[in-house]
Each structure stands twice: as C-alpha cells, then as structure tokens.
Amino acid sequence: MDSAIQKNHPETNPSVLVVMGVSGCGKSSVGQALAYTLGWTLHEGDTYHAEESIRKMQAGIPLTDEDRSGWLDTLTHLLDSAIATPGTGVVLTCSALKRKYRDRLRDAGPRGSVGFIFLDLGYETALQRVQDRSGHFFSPELVANQFATLERPEGEGAVLCVDATLPLAEIVQRTRGWLGLPNAMTP
C-alpha cells in the first residue's frame, strides 16, 4: 500500500505529526509509539469530540461536516498552542478524512510545521479491527462511511503514506526516516 505519497517529505521538520486514517487503522497505537520515541506530547483527537458527536457515532450515525467543524476548530487551536511553544512537539491522532479537514489542521502554524502520517488500510481489515476492539464508542456500521468519505492525500505535501498492516516498529522507523531521524527503539 505504500505509494508515491511516501516521497512527499516535509520541507522542514514539522513540530506536529497528525496520524490519520479511517477507524481501525491504528492511529492510537502508532500515535502512542511515535510520541514515546520522539519525546513528544500525544493528543488523542477522539477525546475532543462533542458529546453529541460521540452519541451519534455510538448510534451508527455518520458525522457531518457541521458536526466536525467545532472539533476541528478545537484541534487547530490545540496545534496553534503547541506550535507557539518552542522546543515542543505534538502527535495528534485524527481521522482527517477530507483534504479540507487536513488543510484546516495545516493552518495551525507556519508552512511545514504540520506533517501527516496516513495509515493506509483496506476496508475488510479496518472493519475486522473495529469489530474486534472493545471500549471504543465508534460503531462498526460507520466503517463503510469512513471509506466513502476518505479523500486520499495524494499530491499533498508533507504526507507519509504507510501500509497500516506493517508491524508497529516498522511504521515508527519509516516515520523517523521520513523525518530524517535515526532509528530508535520503540516501546
């Protein structure tokens, strides 16, 4: 699944990495591992959803652009604050399914300060992963909607596309290489 997107190196080393993709692609696991190995702060995008949005997703109702607007505002403000603090880095997990959502997150700082790690995963694998996990509010019925909504980040700058079925350590190492960093141990 790795593609030409992988060659879109950041112009500068970003101080924010957004780990993106459909539900079940491994955003939380990859985000935790990257935050650990980079020594950066992790923010789980799901924790910033409005209660009404969480109830909708639990009920299998897809979110609209309007539902996501306030959430994206909150995430952008969070990234603005992080970028304004020198010497800090942030890993944010966020589906960022549409280009306009990613563009809003990119607006959080100077050009090149926000990079994206796209965890590329097929529908059947994503559905199985969502069905297998417990304790998450996301309804498996919404996986098909996420794939229908997804605008792959082809042609966008500062995006690393990684096959989400690779071992976690391999995803971390590819990300570090993309950032121009040496290999490191993962948790």
Secondary structure as GFF3:
##gff-version 3
##sequence-region A 1 187
A	DSSP	three_ten_helix	4	7	.	.	.	ID=ss1
A	DSSP	beta_strand	16	20	.	.	.	ID=ss2
A	DSSP	alpha_helix	27	38	.	.	.	ID=ss3
A	DSSP	beta_strand	41	44	.	.	.	ID=ss4
A	DSSP	three_ten_helix	45	48	.	.	.	ID=ss5
A	DSSP	alpha_helix	51	58	.	.	.	ID=ss6
A	DSSP	alpha_helix	65	84	.	.	.	ID=ss7
A	DSSP	beta_strand	90	93	.	.	.	ID=ss8
A	DSSP	alpha_helix	99	106	.	.	.	ID=ss9
A	DSSP	beta_strand	114	120	.	.	.	ID=ss10
A	DSSP	alpha_helix	123	132	.	.	.	ID=ss11
A	DSSP	three_ten_helix	140	142	.	.	.	ID=ss12
A	DSSP	alpha_helix	143	149	.	.	.	ID=ss13
A	DSSP	beta_strand	159	163	.	.	.	ID=ss14
A	DSSP	alpha_helix	168	178	.	.	.	ID=ss15
###
